[in-house]
Amino acid sequence: MTRLSPTLRHRLAATDRALAGGWVCSGSPVMAEIMAGSGLDWLMIDMEHGPIGLGEVQAMLQAASGYPVTTIVRVPANDAVWVKQVLDLGAQTIMVPMVSTAEQAAAAVAHASYPPKGHRGVGNALARSGRWNRVDDYLANAAEHTSVIVQIETSEGVDNAEAIAAVDGIDGVFVGPSDLAASMGLIGQQTHPDVVAAVERAFAGVRAAGTPVGVNAFVESAARGYVEAGARFLLVGADVGLVARGSEALAKTFIPAADATERASY
């Protein structure tokens, strides 16, 4: 019998420690495998921004599968076809961006659920999701093999955080300070005090519903502050950012005329 890996929901339930994760934005299975073997708790393969298509997603899931890391795929949009295809590729936890209302959260759950709860198309025998029918009773137990995370990225979403988090089938809410800052007229200022306050207000709403909350935070001091505020899972770096900053540091070490500007990783 083939067994599937734990979802993020299962990982969160098994520990009280905040889980640290990294983005994989490059589209490279090699980079995905490097990140998977780093010791991070989880990875997020990002289809929303960047060059990653369905073929790359499957290759990156396969590359990471040999390591004790939980892998999440962020779909490009809250769309039934995208969710169905990504789940059929073998993603067990999905992240859905730009969810600002409970109705949008409920739609994400429906996209990821088989009838009667939702409308996910049945193709597990033909796909990696059920390992080509090698996972016993995959259809009957699909809810145990999948986890749905939604993103709050707007002021409206902050206002509706508790209602979003209370939707049946939502396993976690992830707050995105970058788009939230933009929606507040503070684009590029993810650590502005008003943005941080809005993030923490979203945290309070999500936690009031009894749902785990996460956040994107590449600045270490901000990340630690969010953990103290209740974040259970965080994204703290990205493959492309690590390579960009690392290669710049290497150039500055050996080339006197290299650009010495300190650049943010996100």
C-alpha positions as CSV (number, residue, x, y, z in Angstrom):
1,M,0.0,0.0,0.0
2,T,1.3,3.4,-0.9
3,R,1.2,6.1,1.8
4,L,1.1,9.8,1.3
5,S,3.0,12.4,3.3
6,P,1.5,14.6,6.1
7,T,-0.2,17.8,5.0
8,L,0.6,21.1,6.6
9,R,-2.5,20.6,8.8
10,H,-0.9,17.4,10.2
11,R,2.5,19.1,10.7
12,L,0.9,21.9,12.6
13,A,-1.1,19.6,14.8
14,A,2.1,17.6,15.7
15,T,4.1,20.5,17.2
16,D,3.8,23.7,19.2
17,R,6.8,25.2,17.4
18,A,6.3,27.8,14.6
19,L,7.1,26.1,11.3
20,A,9.7,27.9,9.2
21,G,9.4,27.7,5.4
22,G,10.9,28.9,2.2
23,W,9.6,29.9,-1.2
24,V,10.6,28.1,-4.4
25,C,10.0,30.7,-7.2
26,S,12.6,29.7,-9.7
27,G,10.8,26.8,-11.4
28,S,13.9,24.6,-11.0
29,P,13.6,21.1,-9.6
30,V,17.2,21.3,-8.7
31,M,16.6,24.4,-6.6
32,A,13.5,22.7,-5.1
33,E,15.6,19.7,-4.0
34,I,18.3,21.9,-2.5
35,M,15.7,23.8,-0.5
36,A,13.9,20.6,0.5
37,G,17.2,19.2,2.0
38,S,18.0,22.4,3.9
39,G,16.2,21.5,7.1
40,L,13.3,23.9,6.6
41,D,9.9,22.6,7.7
42,W,8.0,23.5,4.6
43,L,8.4,24.8,1.1
44,M,6.0,26.8,-1.0
45,I,6.1,26.4,-4.8
46,D,4.7,29.6,-6.2
47,M,2.6,29.6,-9.4
48,E,1.2,33.0,-8.8
49,H,4.3,35.0,-9.6
50,G,7.0,33.7,-11.9
51,P,7.5,31.1,-14.6
52,I,6.2,27.9,-13.0
53,G,3.7,25.8,-14.9
54,L,2.1,22.4,-14.3
55,G,5.0,20.4,-15.6
56,E,7.5,22.3,-13.4
57,V,5.2,21.8,-10.3
58,Q,5.1,18.1,-10.7
59,A,8.9,17.9,-11.2
60,M,9.5,20.0,-8.1
61,L,7.1,17.9,-6.0
62,Q,8.9,14.8,-7.1
63,A,12.3,16.4,-6.4
64,A,11.2,17.4,-2.8
65,S,9.5,14.1,-2.1
66,G,12.6,12.3,-0.8
67,Y,13.0,14.8,2.1
68,P,11.1,15.3,5.4
69,V,9.6,18.6,4.3
70,T,6.0,19.5,3.7
71,T,5.4,21.0,0.3
72,I,2.7,23.5,-0.5
73,V,1.7,24.8,-4.0
74,R,0.3,28.3,-4.3
75,V,-2.2,28.3,-7.2
76,P,-2.4,31.4,-9.5
77,A,-6.0,32.2,-8.5
78,N,-9.0,30.9,-6.7
79,D,-10.1,28.8,-9.6
80,A,-11.6,25.4,-9.8
81,V,-9.5,24.2,-12.8
82,W,-6.2,25.4,-11.3
83,V,-7.0,23.7,-7.9
84,K,-8.0,20.5,-9.6
85,Q,-4.9,20.2,-11.7
86,V,-2.5,21.1,-9.0
87,L,-4.1,18.5,-6.6
88,D,-4.0,15.9,-9.3
89,L,-0.3,16.6,-9.7
90,G,0.2,15.4,-6.2
91,A,0.1,18.6,-4.2
92,Q,-1.5,17.8,-0.8
93,T,-1.6,21.3,0.6
94,I,-2.6,24.3,-1.6
95,M,-2.5,28.0,-0.9
96,V,-5.1,30.2,-2.5
97,P,-4.2,33.9,-2.9
98,M,-6.3,37.0,-2.5
99,V,-9.1,35.7,-0.3
100,S,-11.0,38.6,1.2
101,T,-14.3,37.2,2.2
102,A,-15.8,34.0,3.8
103,E,-17.6,33.3,0.5
104,Q,-14.3,33.3,-1.4
105,A,-12.8,31.0,1.3
106,A,-15.7,28.6,0.9
107,A,-15.2,28.6,-2.9
108,A,-11.6,27.5,-2.3
109,V,-12.7,24.6,-0.1
110,A,-15.3,23.6,-2.7
111,H,-12.7,23.6,-5.5
112,A,-10.5,21.2,-3.4
113,S,-13.2,18.9,-2.3
114,Y,-15.0,16.0,-4.0
115,P,-18.8,15.9,-4.1
116,P,-20.9,16.2,-2.1
117,K,-18.8,18.8,-0.3
118,G,-17.4,20.4,-3.4
119,H,-16.9,19.9,-7.1
120,R,-13.3,18.7,-7.6
121,G,-13.2,16.5,-10.7
122,V,-12.4,12.8,-10.2
123,G,-9.2,11.7,-11.9
124,N,-7.1,10.2,-9.2
125,A,-6.6,6.9,-11.1
126,L,-4.9,8.7,-13.9
127,A,-2.9,11.1,-11.8
128,R,-0.1,11.4,-9.2
129,S,-2.6,12.5,-6.5
130,G,-3.6,8.9,-5.7
131,R,-0.4,7.5,-7.1
132,W,-2.3,6.1,-10.0
133,N,-4.7,4.2,-7.8
134,R,-2.0,2.8,-5.5
135,V,-3.3,4.8,-2.5
136,D,-6.0,2.6,-1.0
137,D,-9.4,4.4,-0.6
138,Y,-8.0,7.7,-1.9
139,L,-11.4,9.0,-2.9
140,A,-13.1,8.1,0.3
141,N,-10.3,9.6,2.4
142,A,-9.3,12.6,0.1
143,A,-10.0,15.1,2.9
144,E,-7.3,13.5,5.0
145,H,-4.8,13.9,2.1
146,T,-5.5,17.5,1.3
147,S,-5.2,20.8,3.2
148,V,-6.4,24.2,2.1
149,I,-4.7,27.4,3.2
150,V,-6.0,30.8,2.1
151,Q,-4.2,34.1,1.9
152,I,-5.4,37.4,3.4
153,E,-3.8,40.2,1.4
154,T,-6.2,43.2,1.6
155,S,-7.7,45.5,4.2
156,E,-11.1,43.9,3.4
157,G,-9.6,40.5,4.2
158,V,-8.2,41.8,7.6
159,D,-11.7,43.0,8.4
160,N,-13.2,39.6,7.6
161,A,-10.3,37.5,9.1
162,E,-12.4,35.7,11.7
163,A,-15.2,34.8,9.3
164,I,-12.7,33.6,6.7
165,A,-10.9,31.4,9.2
166,A,-14.2,30.0,10.5
167,V,-15.1,28.5,7.1
168,D,-15.4,24.7,7.4
169,G,-12.4,23.1,5.5
170,I,-10.0,26.0,5.9
171,D,-6.9,24.6,7.6
172,G,-4.9,27.8,7.9
173,V,-4.8,31.4,7.0
174,F,-1.6,33.0,5.7
175,V,-1.3,36.8,5.8
176,G,0.7,38.5,3.0
177,P,2.1,41.9,4.2
178,S,3.3,43.0,0.7
179,D,-0.1,43.1,-1.0
180,L,-1.7,44.2,2.3
181,A,0.7,47.2,2.4
182,A,-0.2,48.0,-1.2
183,S,-4.0,47.9,-0.4
184,M,-3.3,50.3,2.5
185,G,-1.5,52.8,0.2
186,L,1.9,51.8,1.7
187,I,3.3,49.7,-1.2
188,G,6.8,48.3,-0.6
189,Q,6.6,49.1,3.2
190,Q,5.8,45.6,4.6
191,T,7.3,46.6,8.0
192,H,5.5,49.9,8.4
193,P,3.9,50.1,11.8
194,D,0.4,50.4,10.3
195,V,1.0,47.3,8.2
196,V,2.3,45.3,11.1
197,A,-0.7,46.4,13.2
198,A,-3.0,45.3,10.4
199,V,-1.2,41.9,10.2
200,E,-1.6,41.4,13.9
201,R,-5.3,42.4,13.7
202,A,-5.7,39.7,11.1
203,F,-3.9,37.3,13.4
204,A,-6.3,38.1,16.2
205,G,-9.3,37.3,14.0
206,V,-7.9,34.1,12.7
207,R,-6.9,32.9,16.2
208,A,-10.3,33.8,17.5
209,A,-11.7,31.2,15.1
210,G,-9.3,28.6,16.4
211,T,-7.4,28.4,13.0
212,P,-3.6,28.4,12.6
213,V,-2.3,31.6,11.2
214,G,0.9,32.2,9.1
215,V,2.7,35.1,7.5
216,N,5.4,36.1,5.1
217,A,8.4,37.7,6.9
218,F,11.8,37.9,5.4
219,V,13.2,40.3,8.0
220,E,14.3,38.3,11.0
221,S,13.1,40.8,13.6
222,A,9.7,41.0,12.0
223,A,9.5,37.2,11.8
224,R,10.3,36.8,15.4
225,G,7.8,39.5,16.4
226,Y,5.1,37.7,14.4
227,V,5.9,34.4,16.1
228,E,5.4,36.2,19.5
229,A,2.1,37.5,18.1
230,G,0.9,33.9,17.4
231,A,2.2,33.0,13.9
232,R,2.3,29.2,13.6
233,F,3.9,29.0,10.1
234,L,6.1,31.5,8.3
235,L,7.9,32.0,5.0
236,V,11.3,33.4,5.9
237,G,13.2,33.3,2.5
238,A,13.1,32.4,-1.1
239,D,15.4,30.5,-3.4
240,V,15.8,33.3,-5.9
241,G,16.4,35.9,-3.1
242,L,19.0,33.7,-1.5
243,V,20.9,33.3,-4.7
244,A,20.6,37.0,-5.6
245,R,21.9,38.2,-2.3
246,G,24.5,35.5,-2.0
247,S,25.9,36.1,-5.5
248,E,26.0,39.9,-4.8
249,A,28.0,39.2,-1.6
250,L,30.4,37.0,-3.5
251,A,30.9,39.7,-6.1
252,K,31.6,42.4,-3.5
253,T,34.2,40.1,-1.9
254,F,36.3,39.7,-5.0
255,I,35.4,42.7,-7.3
256,P,36.3,46.1,-5.9
257,A,33.9,48.0,-8.2
258,A,30.9,45.7,-7.5
259,D,27.7,47.3,-6.5
260,A,27.8,47.6,-2.7
261,T,24.1,48.5,-2.3
262,E,22.3,46.6,0.5
263,R,19.1,45.2,-1.1
264,A,16.1,43.7,0.6
265,S,15.4,40.0,-0.2
266,Y,11.7,40.8,-0.4
